Amino acid sequence: MASVADQLNTVVEKTERLIELCSALQEENDLLKLESEALSVALKTSINKTKELEEKLRVLKLAKSFSETNEKSVDIKQKINDFVQEIDKCIVLLKK
């Protein structure tokens, strides 16, 4: 049967291993916390950048719709002017 001293040595050795394991796990935990914080910052930055780009896209779409409207109104005005000139020509021909 193992003596009390042997049993005590076994307990001490197992305790030392547990302490070493605890220290290693604590270091790993600290590293994972740092990594988590870095990823959180990167995510927030990415979300902000996405919001900025979405706002720019919205502004560009709005500006494009205005430019298309202006082009269309210019085209419509030109067509109306062309029609008015044609009508004036027809009126002149009818008066002759």
Residue pairs with C-beta under 8 A, 6 or more apart in sequence:
2 10
